[in-house]
Amino acid sequence: MLNLLKRLWTIMKSPSSAAMGFILLIGFLGGVIFWGGFNTGMEVTNTEEFCSGCHAPIVKEIKETIHYANRSGVRAICSDCHVPHNWTDKIIRKVQASKELVAFAMGTIDTEEKFQARRGYLANREWHRMKENNSQECRNCHEFEFMDFSEQGPRSTKQHSTALASGEKTCVDCHKGIAHRLPNMEGIEGW
């Protein structure tokens, strides 16, 4: 066994094609393992179970909405609305969300009472983010081009065909609280 290790070390330290091949192989395998672990971590943090670790009251709320149970059986989970689908924006959002994990670990929002006290601020921050990206997460499922105005009420038809179509407004401007109960917005700018 010792001779095998010595021989392996000799191969690795000498500038030969075998040593270079070995280094490339180790680098490739390390990259595959890292990428697989990274993607697994990304997927785990996109599950309802993960989100409910800190946001249990919110996850419970969504179960009472049309986004959870409906006649078509299509169901949205937390990450469908709160994590962008394209890779670059998803990574940026995950880094931003890491602050929430730190706040939970530090005890800032580790109880339902503390969370509810900060909920207005957190909701406003999320609505601002969604407004900035033109409600992209909504549009991943709800495509304006395929809206059937004949199935909508007169007020919805008017708003969707004018303000939404012109880009003057975005989904989150009118649909705050569509999947969650509105928090106490006292002290939040614009309310």
N, C-alpha and C positions, 0 to 999 in steps of 0.2 A: 504494500500500500504506500509506504514511504517512497519507494522507488518511482511509483506512478506519479505521485505528487511532485517529486523532483523533476521528472521528465516533463510533466505538464508546465512547471515553472520555467524550465529551459525553453520550451516551445514559445511560451508567452513572452519572455523577455528578449528573445532574439528577433531581429527584424526580418521575419519571413512571411510568406503568404499565409501560412498556417496560423501564425500569431495574429495577423490582421483579420483573417477570417474568423478566428475565435473572438476577437474584440467586437467585430461587427455582429456576430451572432449574439453575444451577450447584450450588446446595445439594442438590437432588434427585440430580443425577448424581454428586456427591461422596459422598452417602449410599449410593447403589447400589454404587458402586465399593468403598467401605469395607466395606459389609456382605458383598459378594461375596468380597472378599479375606479378611475375617474368617472366614467360613464355610468357605472353601477351606482356610485354615490349620487350622481345627478338624478338618476331615476328614482332612487330611494327617497330623495328629498322632494320629489314631485308627487308623492302619494298622500292621500287623505290621512292615513295613519300618522305620517310624519307631521303634517300640519296640525292635526288635532292634539299633538303633544303640548303645544303652547296655545293654540287657538280653539280649544274644545267648544266653548260657547258659540263661536262663529260657525264651526263645522256643524254643530247641532241645528243652528238656524237655517242653514241652506237646505236641510232635509225637509223643510216646510215650504219650499219654493218650487216653482215650475222648472227651475234648472236641475232639480234633483229627481223629481218624479213627474212624469207627464204622459200623455196619451201615445207619444211616438216612441218612448223608451230611450231617447237620446238623453244622456246625462252628463253634466259638466262637473268636474271636480275642481278643487282649489287651484291647481296649477293651470288648468285650462284658461282661467280668467286672470291669474296673478303672475304667471310666468310666460314671458314671450316665447313664441315657438321657434323663431330663428335663432341659430346658435350663438352669435355674437351678443345679441340683446339678452339672451337667456343667461349667459355668463355674467354680464353686467348686473342683471337683476339678482342673481344668486349672491354676488358680492355685496350688493346693497342689503339684501335680506339677512346677511350674516350679522348685521347690526342688531336685528331683532333677536337672534339667538343669544348674542352677548347681553342684551337688555334682559332677556328672560333669565339667563344664568346669574346676572348681577342682582336680580330681585326687583327690577323696575316694573315688570309686568308679569310676575310669576304667580299671581293670584287673580281670580276672576274680578275682584274688586279693583285691583290696581289696573288690570287690563281695561275694564270698563271706564275708569277715570281717564285713561289715555286714548280711548277708542276714537273720539272725535278727531283728535290730532292725527292719529294713524290713518283714519278713513280719508281725511282731507288730503293727506300726503299721497295716498294711493289714487285718489281721484285726479289729483294734479298730474301724477305720472301717466295715467290713462289718457287724460286730455292732451298731454304733450305728444303722445304717440298716436293720436287720432283714434283712440279706442281700438287699437289693433287686435287686442285679445277678443273683443266682442266680434270684430269683423272676421276673425278666423272661422266663426260658425255662422254669423248673420251677415250675408252678403247683400249689400244694397241693390245690386243689379237684379237680384232674384226675389225682391220683396213683392208680394202680391197685395197691392193697395186695396183691391176689392175685398180682401179678408180683414182689413184694418178698419178701425173706427174713423169717423171724419177728422177728429183732432190729430190722431196718429198719422193719417194720410197727409194732412196739411203740413205737419212738422217734418215728416220724413221726405216729402217731395220738395220742400223749400229749404229749410235750415240745414238739414242733413245733406241734401243733394248739393247745395251751394258750398258746403264746407264751413259755413258760418258756425255750426255747432257740430259736436261729435256725440256719440252714444251716451257717454257718461254725464253730459250736461243735463239730460232729462231723466236718465235711468239710474240715478243714485238710489241705492236701497233696493234694487231689483232682485238681488240674491241674498241680501242681508237686511236686517232691520236697521233703520237709520239710527246712529248714535245721538247722544245729546250734543247738539252742535253749538251750544252756548259758548261764546268766546271765540268761535272760529270765523275768520274773515269771510265775508260774503253771505252770512246767514243772519 
